[in-house]
Amino acid sequence: MREEYSRHYRRRGFSLVELLIVLSVVAALIAVIAPIGTNVLRRSAAVSAARDLKTLSNALSNRIYLDGELPDSIKELGRNIDSTSFGAAWKQNEDGEYSYFVFTNREVDFESVSEILTDSRQGVPFGIDDYAFLEDGLEEDSLYSEVIYYSLLGPDSVAPLTEFGSSFEEISSGLIQLIMDFFENRGSYPRDWADYRYDDLGLDKASWTPPVDGVLYKPSGRLLRVIPDSDHKFIFNFLDSSDKFELTSSYNWDLIFNIGDDSSDTGHWYLNSIEGRKVDISTLRIVKVK
C-alpha cells in the first residue's frame, strides 16, 4: 500500500520538461504583451501631456483675449496644476497683441504628442529673451532640448524651430546664406572648430547643439555639415544613381554642402567628404528610426 501511495504521489507532480514548457509559454506571452503595454502607457502619458498643454494654452488665451488681463501665477489658469511640470510665458508686441507659450518638462514621447498637437514643438524656443514667465511654474532655466512647448506666437500658432524656419530646406539654406554673407563682409570664412563655428556667425551654440527635428547642423568654415541624430536617419539618392542610401548616426558620416572649397564643385551636397559622391538633396527624407 505504501508503494502504491508513493507512485500516486509522484504522478501528481510536474516533470522538468513540463515545467520548461510552461515557462517557455509564459516567457513568450510576456515578450508579446510587454511591448504592447509599454506602448499603451507611452501613448497614455503623451495624451495626458498634450491635453494639459492645450488646456493651459486655452486658459491663458482666454485670460488675455476675453478677460483682458494677464495672470500673475500659473495657478490662476486652473485647479490642481502641477507647477513642477508646467510653465507659461508671455510678452506684449509693439502692435499691442500678445505672444505666449506653455511648456512641460514631462518625459513623454514627443512624436505621440505631436500627433495630437500638430503645432507643438520640442527644444528651446527661439527668441524668448524678453518673455515674462508666470510665477509658481517652471522658469526659463527649465527649458532644455527635451522640453515640449505649444502656442508661442499667439493662440493659434507656434514659433519656428530656428530663426531661419523649421524645415530642413529653410534651415540649411539660412545657414548657407549666413556663411556666404560672412565671407562677403569679412573676406574670409568663419572658423570651423569648437564653439567658434557658431560664435563667428553670431549663433547661440545652446540653440544649435541639440538636434533640430532630428538633424544636427554644424557650420564648418567653407562647409555646412548635417548629421542625423540617433533617433533618425537620412534617406536619399545620389545624382549618378537612382539607388537609395540610408545614413544613420552609426556611420559617423556627414552630408556636406560645399560653399567655398575650390577643390570640388561648390554649390553641391556630398556624402562624407567633398571627394565623395554628390547627393540629390531634393530626394532627402528625414525618417524616425523605429
ZIGIGI-V73675 format. One record per run of one state. SS is the DSSP state (a for helix, b for strand, c for the rest). FROM is the first residue (numbers start at 1). TO is the last residue. If there is no record, write none. Layout:
# ZIGIGI-V73675
[[SS & FROM & TO] [SS & FROM & TO]]
This chain:
# ZIGIGI-V73675
[[c & 1 & 1] [a & 2 & 11] [c & 12 & 15] [a & 16 & 65] [c & 66 & 72] [b & 73 & 73] [a & 74 & 77] [c & 78 & 85] [b & 86 & 92] [c & 93 & 97] [b & 98 & 104] [c & 105 & 109] [a & 110 & 116] [c & 117 & 120] [b & 121 & 122] [c & 123 & 131] [b & 132 & 133] [c & 134 & 134] [b & 135 & 135] [c & 136 & 139] [a & 140 & 142] [c & 143 & 147] [b & 148 & 150] [c & 151 & 153] [b & 154 & 154] [c & 155 & 156] [b & 157 & 157] [c & 158 & 161] [b & 162 & 162] [c & 163 & 164] [b & 165 & 165] [c & 166 & 167] [a & 168 & 186] [c & 187 & 195] [a & 196 & 199] [c & 200 & 204] [a & 205 & 208] [c & 209 & 211] [b & 212 & 212] [c & 213 & 214] [b & 215 & 220] [c & 221 & 222] [b & 223 & 228] [c & 229 & 231] [b & 232 & 238] [c & 239 & 240] [b & 241 & 248] [a & 249 & 251] [c & 252 & 254] [b & 255 & 258] [c & 259 & 268] [b & 269 & 271] [c & 272 & 277] [b & 278 & 288] [c & 289 & 290]]
